[in-house]
Amino acid sequence: MPRKIPELVCPAGNLSALKTAIDNGADTVYLGLKDATNARNFPGLNFTRDSVAEGIAYAHARGRQVLMAINTFVQAGQMARWQQAVDTAASLGADAVIVADPAVLAYASEKHPGLRLHMSVQSSATNYEAINLMQELFGIRRVVLPRVLTIEQVQHVIENTDVEIEVFGFGSLCVMVEGRCILSSYATGESPNMQGVCSPAKAVRWEQKPDRMDVRLNNVLIDQYQPDEPAGYPTLCKGRFQVAGETYYALEEPTSLNVIEVLPKLIDIGVAAIKVEGRQRSQMYSAQVTRTLREALDAAAKENYRVAPAWQAALGKVSEGS
């Protein structure tokens, strides 16, 4: 008998990306509103109430699900905005909300007891005790684990909780534990955990020099690129800095996460869902990654799984690093 394969959860930065992900095999898409309640609060991204409604209708008509990310922490005196986001998700028929702040989990569980609650990766739950506590307090049904855990650590969590476990399967790899990074707020005064932005666009400066491109984040020099060198979006953690007379990636090198080779292991240990990172990425990215992971997951449901070279080539074209 085929093995039960994890749900494929894909990003939707806008309505077109949502439809693209659904059409290319996503079981579920996740999205956010155009405000600070979600951790991808960039200009030009995200959804209005009307576009959320249209996206949910499109997904449900095809037997797919939509999750709303309400995954930043409430700012002082602004709880009503986060409560309104939960109310919006419930009234429009979202299949679940992805929440970081315990206060928002408490509101959602009390006001909308029938709404399925997923604990966001921004909550930084890295052990089963934290997960089981959130289940006891708020009835969470799923948790998204930080990308820094090993497969063995993920398995240990699964063996000690009834909560569904979702892990990231493709996208940017970060050495920080999600929800605990303060580098952006150190440089710009705005935090991905609060304002929903890492390296806010208004703080980014591209300075063309005769022999190079200087990139700054709020006047902090992040990197210098040669004319023939591809320049990535500047984040403090992935910048190159002078340390003891040597210039290199002092915190982390640009590296991508890709679990395609270990899908059978993730299935064996009982992972419930594989999540693709990248609501800020292009529609082409959504199509290519979703289609490739759909094929790989379907193949992993059977015995004698082999990684097709075409899958790695397709994913390599949209990777942000090695």
ABEGO torsion letter per residue (X at the ends): XBBBBBBBBBBBABAAAAAAAAAAGBABBBBBBBBAABABBBBGBEBBAAAAAAAAAAAAAAGBBBBBBBABBBBBGAAAAAAAAAAAAAAAGBABBBBABAAAAAAAAAABAABBBBBBAAAGBABAAAAAAAAAAAGBABBBBBAABBAAAAAAAAAABABBBBBBABEBBBABBBGABAAAAAAAGBBAAAAGBBGBAAABBBBBBAABBBBBBGGBBABBBBAABBBBBBBAAABBBBBGGBBBBAABBBBBBBAAAAAAAAAAAGBABBBBBGAABBAAAAAAAAAAAAAAAAAAABBGBBBBAAAAAAAAAABABX
